[in-house]
């Protein structure tokens, strides 16, 4: 398979009206998303990014913490303003693990969980004049045997702690070096017609609680050393969507257009003053 296997997702086909005032939320179950769903865990559907995208397109969720490529591919979607999973430099959890030099790679196996990371890899390699084939990773267990493999989230952290001989190319650091801008990986993406004001209040409060309770979140997991988690969640991962992050998102969208991989729409944001859309 070629990089065509990682085309931008199809546009949302329709909408379903929200009923009963109970928001339907979806997120991935990963360390870097935990602060954004704090206190809402019983109300959130935790599943894979692909499943989240399908549920939002079907109108079965009001908001989902999704790859930015879903927003850029769907002109009917808006992103909740002010909240993101982003980085300003090294991110630690989006890495290309490679055993040969980048210029010698002909095939890269890619974690299919995040199209944003796959397309970020394409952009960064193209900036170096490199265009290896990007193919889906069939199974995480196969990752150590790959000459080059793109991993994200907790899988990337597990690999980094696993003592493998690969070099790790941090894509957040590479984007910062290329552009001097933050990179936005995921946003709370709203279905058409969703109550942006209500969602902004709920999800803003969840983020505030998550950031205030980071030490509790860190103490509640035993997968990674506490000092690493503290640095990761306070320095590597940023949870703001401000002007610099928006400039980074626009720069990414422009580079995607240049690569010509499906339609790329201007991002729209909601949930600010009186829930207006910008």
Secondary structure, DSSP 8 states (H G I E B T S, - for coil): --GGGG-------------TT---EEE--SGGGGGGSTT-GGGEEE--HHHHHHHHHTT--SEEEEEHHHHHH-TT-EEETEEEEEESS--SSEEEEESS-GGG-SEEEE-TT-HHHHHHHHHHHHHTT---EEEE-S-GGGGGG-SEEEEEHHHHHHHHTTT-S-EEEEHHHHHHHHHSS-EEEEEEEE-TT--HHHHHHHHHHHHHHHHHTHHHHHHT--SS-HHHHHHIIIII-EEEE-HHHHHHHHHHHHHHHHHT-S------EESSGGG---
